[in-house]
Amino acid sequence: MDARPRVSPRPRLETHQSPHHADTPVTTPPPPGRASREPDAIAPDGSEIRLLATQAHGATRASLCEVRLGPGAVSRPVSHRSVEEIWYVVGGRGQVWRCPPGARAEPIEVGPGDAVVIPTGWRFQFRAAPDGALRVLCYTCPPWPGADEAEAAESGGLGEPTV
C-alpha cells in the first residue's frame, strides 16, 4: 500500500508546462488572480490551496497561492522534491517545523508579517493556533509541478496530523 498522502479529487495544481514561453513577450495582459471562497485543491500536506498567480495568469517561472490550515489543525509532514517555497503569514498564528535531511529541528512560532523559507528537500509540518486559521501566501519556484512533487515524511516535529 502506498503510504504517501493523496491529493483530494479536486482540480489538480498547475503543472510546470506553460502555454507562454518565458522569452516571448505577452501581448495580451493576463487576467488577475483572486482567491476563491472554496479551495482550488487540497495540498498533499492536507492544507487548503487557493490559486492566485499561476500559468493561467501569465506566471511561467513561479506561482503564488494562499495556503489555509483550519483552527488547531496540524498538517501532514512532507518534503518537496524540486521546489522551494517562501511563506508570508497574512493571518492567524501557529507553528512551523522545518528540518534539513539527516538533522533535528525545533518548531518556530509564526504570525502575521513573518516570512519563512521552505528549502527543497527539507521535511516540514505546520500547525494553526486553536483560535483561528493560519493563512499564508506561498511563493513557489519553479511553479508547482503536480501532486507527485510532495513526498510524505515518516515523522514531523509537531505531532500527529489532524488533516
C-alpha positions as CSV (number, residue, x, y, z in Angstrom):
1,M,0.0,0.0,0.0
2,D,1.3,3.4,-0.9
3,A,1.9,5.4,2.3
4,R,2.0,8.8,0.5
5,P,-0.9,11.1,1.2
6,R,-3.2,11.6,-1.8
7,V,-4.5,14.8,-3.2
8,S,-8.3,15.0,-3.0
9,P,-10.2,14.7,-6.2
10,R,-10.5,18.4,-6.6
11,P,-8.7,20.1,-9.5
12,R,-5.0,19.5,-9.7
13,L,-2.5,22.2,-9.0
14,E,-0.9,23.8,-12.1
15,T,1.8,21.9,-13.9
16,H,5.1,23.3,-14.9
17,Q,4.2,23.2,-18.6
18,S,3.4,26.7,-19.7
19,P,1.4,28.0,-22.7
20,H,3.7,31.0,-22.7
21,H,7.4,30.9,-23.4
22,A,9.4,32.9,-20.8
23,D,11.3,34.7,-23.5
24,T,8.3,35.5,-25.6
25,P,6.6,38.8,-24.7
26,V,2.9,38.5,-23.7
27,T,0.8,40.7,-26.0
28,T,-2.4,40.4,-24.1
29,P,-2.4,41.2,-20.4
30,P,-3.2,38.0,-18.4
31,P,-6.2,38.1,-16.1
32,P,-5.6,38.9,-12.4
33,G,-5.7,36.2,-9.8
34,R,-8.2,36.2,-6.9
35,A,-8.6,33.8,-4.0
36,S,-11.8,31.7,-4.3
37,R,-14.2,31.1,-1.4
38,E,-13.7,27.4,-1.7
39,P,-10.2,25.7,-2.1
40,D,-9.0,25.1,-5.6
41,A,-7.1,22.0,-4.3
42,I,-6.1,20.2,-1.1
43,A,-2.3,20.0,-0.8
44,P,-0.5,16.7,0.0
45,D,0.0,18.1,3.5
46,G,-3.7,18.5,3.9
47,S,-4.0,22.3,3.8
48,E,-6.4,24.2,1.6
49,I,-4.9,25.8,-1.5
50,R,-6.3,28.9,-3.3
51,L,-4.5,29.6,-6.5
52,L,-3.6,33.3,-7.0
53,A,-0.9,33.6,-9.8
54,T,-0.3,30.6,-12.0
55,Q,0.3,29.8,-15.6
56,A,-3.4,30.8,-16.3
57,H,-2.4,34.3,-15.0
58,G,0.8,34.5,-17.1
59,A,3.3,33.2,-14.5
60,T,5.9,31.0,-16.1
61,R,8.8,30.7,-13.6
62,A,7.0,30.8,-10.2
63,S,3.5,30.5,-8.7
64,L,1.6,32.1,-5.8
65,C,-1.2,30.6,-3.8
66,E,-2.9,31.1,-0.4
67,V,-2.5,28.2,2.0
68,R,-5.1,27.8,4.8
69,L,-5.0,25.5,7.7
70,G,-8.0,25.5,10.0
71,P,-8.0,26.4,13.7
72,G,-6.0,23.9,15.7
73,A,-5.2,21.8,12.7
74,V,-1.8,20.0,12.2
75,S,-0.6,19.3,8.7
76,R,0.9,16.1,7.4
77,P,4.7,16.2,7.4
78,V,6.1,16.3,3.8
79,S,9.1,17.3,1.8
80,H,9.4,18.7,-1.7
81,R,11.4,17.1,-4.5
82,S,12.2,20.1,-6.6
83,V,10.5,23.3,-5.5
84,E,11.5,25.9,-2.9
85,E,8.8,27.9,-1.1
86,I,8.7,31.2,0.6
87,W,5.8,31.6,3.0
88,Y,4.5,35.0,4.2
89,V,2.0,34.8,7.1
90,V,-1.0,37.1,6.4
91,G,-3.4,35.9,9.1
92,G,-3.6,33.7,12.2
93,R,-0.8,32.3,14.3
94,G,0.8,28.9,14.5
95,Q,4.0,26.9,14.4
96,V,6.2,25.8,11.5
97,W,8.7,22.9,11.8
98,R,11.4,22.7,9.1
99,C,14.1,20.1,9.2
100,P,17.1,19.6,6.8
101,P,17.8,16.0,5.7
102,G,19.5,14.0,8.5
103,A,19.2,16.7,11.1
104,R,17.0,17.6,14.1
105,A,15.0,20.9,14.3
106,E,12.7,22.7,16.6
107,P,9.4,24.4,15.6
108,I,9.2,28.2,15.4
109,E,6.2,30.4,16.2
110,V,4.8,32.4,13.3
111,G,2.2,35.2,13.0
112,P,1.2,38.0,10.6
113,G,4.3,39.6,9.0
114,D,6.6,36.6,9.4
115,A,8.3,35.1,6.4
116,V,9.6,31.5,6.3
117,V,11.7,29.7,3.7
118,I,11.0,26.0,3.0
119,P,14.1,24.8,1.2
120,T,14.0,22.0,-1.4
121,G,14.3,18.6,0.3
122,W,13.6,19.7,3.8
123,R,10.8,18.0,5.8
124,F,8.2,20.4,7.1
125,Q,5.0,20.5,9.1
126,F,2.8,23.3,10.4
127,R,0.0,23.9,12.9
128,A,-2.6,26.6,13.3
129,A,-3.3,28.1,16.7
130,P,-6.7,27.0,18.2
131,D,-8.2,30.5,17.9
132,G,-8.1,30.9,14.1
133,A,-7.0,29.6,10.7
134,L,-3.4,30.1,9.7
135,R,-3.3,31.9,6.3
136,V,0.0,32.0,4.3
137,L,0.9,33.5,0.9
138,C,3.1,30.8,-0.6
139,Y,5.5,31.7,-3.4
140,T,6.7,28.6,-5.2
141,C,9.7,28.4,-7.5
142,P,9.7,26.8,-10.0
143,P,5.8,26.6,-10.3
144,W,4.2,23.7,-8.6
145,P,4.7,20.7,-10.9
146,G,1.9,18.5,-9.7
147,A,0.8,16.0,-7.0
148,D,4.0,13.9,-7.2
149,E,6.1,16.9,-6.0
150,A,5.4,16.3,-2.3
151,E,6.8,13.2,-0.6
152,A,5.3,12.0,2.7
153,A,7.7,12.2,5.6
154,E,7.8,9.5,8.2
155,S,7.5,12.0,11.0
156,G,7.3,15.7,11.7
157,G,8.1,17.9,14.6
158,L,4.5,18.9,15.6
159,G,3.0,15.5,16.4
160,E,0.2,13.6,14.7
161,P,-1.5,15.3,11.7
162,T,-5.2,16.1,12.0
163,V,-6.0,16.8,8.4
